[in-house]
Amino acid sequence: MLATATAAPATGAPAGPAPAAGSAAKTDPDASAPYRVTHLKTQADVDAVARTGAAIDHVEHGELTITATPAEVSAIQRLGLRTVAMSTPEAGTLAFPGADADYHDHAETLAAVDAIVAAHPSRASRQVIGKSHEGRDIVALKISDNVGSDENEPEVLFTANQHAREHLTVEQALYVADQLTGRYGVDPRITALVDSREFWIVPMINPDGVEYDIATGAYRGWRKNRQPNPGSSAVGTDLNRNWGYKWACCGGSSKYPSSETYRGASAFSAPETKALRDFVLGRRVGGVQQIKTAIDFHSYSELVLWPFGYTHSAVVPGMTADQNAMFKAIGQQMAATNGYTAEQASALYVTDGAIDDWLWGDQGIVTYTFELFPSDPAVGFYPPASVIPAETARNREAVLILSEYADCPYRAIGKESVYCVVPDDFSMSASPSTATVTAGGSVSTTVTTTITSGSAQPVTLSASGLPAGATASFSPPSISSGGTSTMTITTSPGTGPASYAATVTGTGGSAVRATTFGLIVNGRTGCSAGSDTDLPIPELTSAQSPVTISTCPGNAGSASSVEVHIVHGYVGDLVVTLVAPDGTEYRLHDRVGGSADNIDQTFPVDLSSEVANGTWQLKVHDAAFGDSGHLDRWTLSL
């Protein structure tokens, strides 16, 4: 949100506007320029300046740094306040100046997002959520442990660059993305968050404004988008005055298109805000917003701000005393880690139509604005690229704190038992999840129920999807969630060879949950063998375990199976192959599963072209350094 360079010497007469950088600005009589406003005495003076439509870039010690049109400067002077023209931003080379080349323009931002997705395809994905006025993609990066699934987990949103000239905000968003992906599996705290949250990062909301700001070889100090305004030569809408909650309500934005805080013809009239709004509304599932916490990154002033911005009051409709206390508590915790100042957004000046007010007031998302480095107006919107590593890392702890509160922000004030009551619920699993049995035989697995929220409840177990004539029994038949039961499936002697997906259902007092158990029936006696002799699996070496079948006539079956139990810390290193007596190889597992532990799985395989009798080998190859293990046991059923 906030502004620029050093003040020119004050004179007795009000200063006129300084010429803006770039040839277009020099010929535009309504062009905005930077000023310092002095002689303010009260907060009412600050609010009066805001009501003129000038963009307040910085507030400090009774002085304001603003960006304003000549008309807005005149209005400020009529308030009895003094305005002093300031120097325009320094010129650079084409695009970002050479010294600032580490900043990301739009194409580089998309490339950075794509690189993250390519490096972490199981934990990161991107989607285009809309187009800017000039047709540029606005992208959202999703980060989660199961990124392809829409899991029932609290969601966290980070947005950046509503204001074009605030380039450091893009770097902050990309830093957060790098941390959540690159530190997964290394940092236990980040790993736990990615495993239990779904993160959304929109690193550049205003790509047209960004490209315009840097395109001429001089920073233009451009704030708005690049959408024309019918009936006016002035271009652009202030995206952070275009949101629908309390839009145009309270003197915190301008109705004039030439103003830096022009709010647009109507709420969400800018395609960029509409795209982000529609994305957020799309995160409602069953009428419930899944995004729980959010940060909108701006620069500058080193602030942590919370709603509401449209009023100075802390408790108003839509903001109870407990909610305000929660916002304040979390805001102060975050500010204590980065050295920023924590306060309600309107403590600076009144704004209306801002994203934070809409996210909270309309969607109930606990949201903050971070005004990033610097605090010094002499540095303003264009800090050197050399500060990017330190100033983005400065907010790491604050980002993690808010992410950890996503499940229950009221924990910050000790009222989770009042506001975060969760229903009793549980999940189910079966181990092993698959098994092979000869027709007429029995097989067992352990069914485990785990409490996922609330308290324990009684659960009655049942099974369906079994082959004809098969029965399932449970010992015990009823358990409390958080317990275990042994399920035994007994097949009929006449069961044909096939694979069956049995559904194990747990019926609780407040929830019904299920899991799947894979049952493979080979249907032939004398046609199975196994080995339970431990076999070490050396790194970068193959190990082979033999079994011999001698009483199985004819060829093996098309529904044959190999049950494998391997102890290993990184199954993505392993290649598992069945070798037939004639040397033909059947690949069962080929370096999938990444960092998952162990293989406890039954692999169906068509061996109908192989003679059944003979010596079969299970070959396990460890294709990388770093983890070791052993083959615990395996069984072949033909």
Secondary structure by P-SEA (a helix, b strand, c coil): ccccccccccccccccccccccccccccccbbbbbbbcccccaaaaaaaaaaccccccccccbbbbbbcaaaaaaaaaacbbbbbbbccccccccccccccccccaaaaaaaaaaaaaaccccbbbbbcccccccccbbbbbbcccccccccbbbbbbbccccccaaaaaaaaaaaaaaacccccccaaaaaaaacbbbbbbccccaaaaaaaccccccccccccccccccccbbbccccccccccccccccccccccccccccccccccaaaaaaaaaaaaacccccccccbbbbbbbcccccccccccccccccccccaaaaaaaaaaaaaaaaacccccccccccbbbccccccccccccccbbbbbbcccccccccccccccaaaaaaacaaaaaaaaaaaccccccccccccccccccccbbbbbccccccccccbbbbbbbbbbbcccbbbbbbbbcccccccbbbbbccccccccbbbbbbbbbcccccccccbbbbbbbccccccbbbbbbbbccccccbbbbccbbbbcccbbbbbbbbbcccccccccbbbbbbbbbccccccbbbbbbcccbbbbbccccccccccccbbbbbbbccccccccccccccccccccbbbbbccccccc
